[in-house]
Amino acid sequence: MNKIKVTEKLNTHTHGRDYHQKIGKIGLEIGMEYSYMNTIIRKLFDKNFKYSRKILALEPRAIYAFVINNVDRLRHLVREGYGL
């Protein structure tokens, strides 16, 4: 099978919908509202959010890309963390 790699420049306006949908889906996995799940993601990954136990310190655009590109892995980790 042939592989292709597609790249697209991130646009926070158009990709914002994807980001918010993905955050909502991750939250639904454990019965958590979108706003709480978004806060958790921001605390763990947003360099502009004050939190001392960050996993990564990403720019907002990089957070969008990270969530969009890793939604399946994040959903799995969140479910695993909540013991579901």
C-alpha positions as semicolon CSV with decimal commas, in nm:
position;residue;x (nm);y (nm);z (nm)
1;M;0,000;0,000;0,000
2;N;0,126;0,347;-0,083
3;K;0,152;0,612;0,186
4;I;0,095;0,980;0,140
5;K;0,155;1,262;0,381
6;V;-0,078;1,559;0,377
7;T;0,006;1,881;0,553
8;E;-0,210;2,184;0,601
9;K;-0,128;2,508;0,778
10;L;-0,326;2,536;1,100
11;N;-0,590;2,806;1,104
12;T;-0,734;2,854;1,453
13;H;-1,063;2,978;1,309
14;T;-1,137;2,685;1,081
15;H;-0,956;2,421;1,286
16;G;-1,102;2,563;1,606
17;R;-1,424;2,376;1,537
18;D;-1,230;2,050;1,508
19;Y;-1,042;2,127;1,829
20;H;-1,359;2,200;2,026
21;Q;-1,532;1,891;1,886
22;K;-1,236;1,672;1,981
23;I;-1,219;1,816;2,334
24;G;-1,592;1,752;2,370
25;K;-1,551;1,389;2,259
26;I;-1,265;1,332;2,501
27;G;-1,477;1,471;2,785
28;L;-1,778;1,260;2,689
29;E;-1,566;0,947;2,726
30;I;-1,568;1,002;3,102
31;G;-1,888;1,205;3,141
32;M;-1,711;1,540;3,180
33;E;-1,840;1,868;3,040
34;Y;-1,648;2,037;2,760
35;S;-1,544;2,335;2,974
36;Y;-1,381;2,116;3,239
37;M;-1,201;1,902;2,983
38;N;-1,076;2,213;2,802
39;T;-0,943;2,353;3,131
40;I;-0,756;2,030;3,202
41;I;-0,601;2,029;2,852
42;R;-0,501;2,395;2,890
43;K;-0,349;2,336;3,234
44;L;-0,142;2,046;3,109
45;F;-0,030;2,184;2,772
46;D;-0,081;2,564;2,738
47;K;0,229;2,769;2,815
48;N;0,009;3,072;2,891
49;F;-0,191;2,890;3,160
50;K;-0,037;2,918;3,507
51;Y;0,011;2,564;3,636
52;S;0,330;2,419;3,781
53;R;0,283;2,054;3,675
54;K;0,264;2,098;3,297
55;I;0,339;1,808;3,066
56;L;0,425;2,036;2,771
57;A;0,434;2,414;2,737
58;L;0,283;2,472;2,393
59;E;0,165;2,780;2,209
60;P;-0,214;2,790;2,155
61;R;-0,181;2,697;1,786
62;A;0,036;2,400;1,878
63;I;-0,225;2,284;2,132
64;Y;-0,490;2,282;1,859
65;A;-0,264;2,076;1,633
66;F;-0,162;1,845;1,918
67;V;-0,522;1,769;2,017
68;I;-0,645;1,729;1,659
69;N;-0,358;1,496;1,567
70;N;-0,362;1,291;1,889
71;V;-0,731;1,271;1,979
72;D;-0,744;0,890;1,977
73;R;-0,443;0,860;2,204
74;L;-0,577;1,129;2,439
75;R;-0,919;0,960;2,456
76;H;-0,752;0,630;2,544
77;L;-0,533;0,789;2,813
78;V;-0,824;0,976;2,970
79;R;-1,036;0,660;2,982
80;E;-0,744;0,467;3,127
81;G;-0,682;0,739;3,387
82;Y;-1,042;0,723;3,503
83;G;-1,040;0,344;3,511
84;L;-1,300;0,299;3,236
